[in-house]
C-alpha cells in the first residue's frame, strides 16, 4: 500500500483479484453492479487495477474498497462521478473532503445507518427490489396509509400501478414520503406539480440516453445507466438549490 492509500501494484499483480472475483464480492451489497460497470469506472479513472504480464486485471483490496465507496456514493447520495472522483483524489492527497460524505477508503463506513431519517426512503432505496410486485393491500400495509389516501395518490399521478395492476417498492417509498409531508399540511393535490416536473425530466433524460443504449458494444448498457445516474444526481442537486434559493428570496434570508 502506498502512502496515499493507493494499492501497491506489484503486490496486486502477485495476489490480486480478477474482475469476476471483485464482482462476486460487490454483488451482495450492490445487486445491479456488472463487469461492464466496473470497466466503465476504470475507464473514468475511479479505480486503477494492476495488470498481469498477459494483460488481465488484478484488483488489490484497496481497489475493491474504492469501488465500494464509488457505488455507495452514487446509490445513497446521487453524487455525479466527477464529484466522487474529486473526493477520492483529495483523499489520496491527504486532504479533507469538501462535502459531507462517508470517510473515503480505506476506512469505508455506511452512508446511511438503518433506521435513519425516521424510516423514510433514502435515494439508494429507489434502486432495490425492482422485480417485487405488491398488491394494493401490501402497499397500504407497508406505507401505513389508508385506502382513501392511496386513492388520492393515484388520482394525482403520484403512485401508479403497473400494467398487471401491481405496485413496485418505489410506490411504498413515494407513499411514505407523501405521508410525512402531510404532517406539514401538504396534501397530495398540492404535489401534482412534482408529478408533472418528473414526467418532463423523464422525457428529457430519455432523449439523451436512448442513443447511448442503442450502441452495439457490450458496455453500452453500463454507459447508458451511468448517464441516467449522473443526470439524476444533477437533477436532485439543481432542484434542491432552486428551492433553497426561492425560500431565501421569499423570507429575505
N, C-alpha and C positions, 0 to 999 in steps of 0.2 A: 504493500500500500504506500503511495506517495504521501508527502506531507500535505498536499492539497486535497487529499481524500479520494483521488482517482486510483483505480485499480492498477496494481503492478502488472504490466503487460507480459513480462517474462513468466511470472507465476501463472497468469491466466492461460498462457499457451501450454503450460505443463499440466494443469489440472482444472482448467475452466470448464464451464457448462456449454453444451451445444444449445442452439436456439430452441430445439424441441424440448430440452430439459428445462430451459427457462420458462417456456410456455406452460409446461406442466406445473411449475411452481406458482405461476401467477394466476392460472385459470380458476383456482378455488376462490380467490378474492375478487377477480375480475373476469367473469364468465365470457365477456364479449371480446377479450383480447385474442388476437390471432398472430400467426407468424408474419403475415403481411403488415400488421400494425407495428410489430417490433422492428421490422425492416424499415418502415416509414420513419419511426422515431430515430433510428440510427441515421437515416439519410438527412434528417433535420438537425442532427448534431446533439440530440438529447442524451445519447449513450454512445460509447465508442468501444465496442468489444475488440479484443485482440483477434489475431488470425493465426491459424496453424500454417506451417510451410506450404501446405496444399491449398490454403485459402479458406478453410472452414472457420466460421465464427467461434470464438471461445469467450464466454462471459464469465467474469470474476464475480464473487459475491457482491462487491460494491456496484457492479453494473446492474445486478438484479435489484438492489436497493434503489438505484436511480430510476429504474423503470417503474418500480412500485410507487415511488414518490410522484413521478410524472402522471401515472394513471390515477392516483388518488387526487391529485390537484385538479385534474381535468374533471373527474367524476363528481367530486364533492364541492368544488368551488367554481366550476365552469371557467377556469383560467385558460386563456389562449396559450399556445405553445411558446410564443415569444416571451411572455411573462414568466412562464415556468423555466425556460432556458436562462433568463436573466437571473432568476433566483439560484439556480444550480451553479451558474458561473460565479455569482457572488459568494456562494458557499465555498466553492473551490479556492477562491482567493482569500477566504477568511473574513469576508465582510458580512455584516448583519443583513438579513432580508429587509427589503423596503416595504413589504406588505405583510399583513398578518397571515402566516402560513405555518403549518407544522414544521418542526425542525427538519431541514434537509438532511439527506443521508450524510453520515452513516447512522444517525440516531433518529430513525423514522418513527413517528408516532401517528396514532389515528387522528384523522381530521375531525371527526365528529363522534364523540362517545355516545354509546347507546343511551337513549332517554333524554338527550339534549333537546332544546327547543320545544319542550313541552309535548313531545310526541309528534310534532308537526313534521312534514316532509322536508328533507334536505335535498339539494339538487341531485345528489347521487341516487336518491331513491327512484328517480324517474328513468333509470337505465336497467332496472332489475325486473325479473319475472315477467317478461313481455308475453310469454305463452300462457300465463294463468288466465282462466276465464272465470268471471264471477257473475253469479246471478244477482238479481235486484236485492234479494234478501241478504246475500253476502255483503253487498255494498252497504246496505243500511246498517248492518251489524258492525262491520269493520270501521265505518266512518263515524258511527254514533249519531246518525241523523234519522229523522222520521220520513215517512213516505211523502208528506206534503213538501218538505224541504227538497227532497230528490226531484219531485215534480217541477219545482221552481228551477232547479239547476238544469233540468232538461229543457224547460221552456225557454231559457235564455242561452242555451247552447254551451253551458259550462261543462256539462257532462253528457257524453254521447255513447250509447251502446254500439257495439259492432254490428255487422250485417246479420249475424246469428242471434242478436239480442242480448249478448253477454257484455259485461264490462271488464276492463283490464285494471291492474293495480293503480295505474295513474288516476283513474276515476276516484278511487278511495282517497288519494292524496289531494286531489282537487277539492273533493267534498270536505275533507278535514280543514283545508286552508280556508275555504269559504266560511265554514262553521266558526273558525277562530275570528274571522273578520266581522261576523255578525255581532260579536261581543262589543264592537266599536260602533254599532249602529248601522253598519253597511249591510244592505240586503242584496240577494242575488240579482235583482233587477238593476242594481246600481253597477253591476260588473259586466254588463253587455259590451261595453267599450273594450274590456280586456279580451273578450272573445273575438271581436272584430279586428282588434290590433294583432292578435295572434294569427288569425287567418291571413291577414295581409303579409305578416312576416313569413309564414309558411310559403306563401306564393313567391315571395322574393327569393327565399333560400332555394326553393325548388328550381327556379330559373338558373341559379348559379351552379348547383351541384349536379343537375341532370347531365350536362355534357361530361362531367368528370366520371360519373358512373358508367357512361356509355363506352369509355375506353376499353379495349380488349385485353390489356395486360393484367397480370394476376394481382397487382397492387392497386388497381383502380378502385375497388370497393373500400380499401383502407383509406385511400386518399379522399374519397367522397365522404366517408364517415368523419374523417378529420375536419374537412371543411365545414360540415354540419356542426360539429362540436365548437369549432372556432367561432363561427357565426353566432351560435347560441350564447357563447361566453360574451362576445361583444354586444349582443342584443341586451342581455341581462345587465351588463355594466352601463350601457347607454341609458336604458330605462331608469335605472337607479339614480344616475347622475341627473337626468332631466327632472325626475320627481323631486330630488333634493333641491335642485336649483329653483324649481317652481315654488316649493314651500318657502324657501328663503325669501323669494320675491314677494310672496303674499304676506309673510309675517314680518318682513323687514329685517330678518336675521342676517 
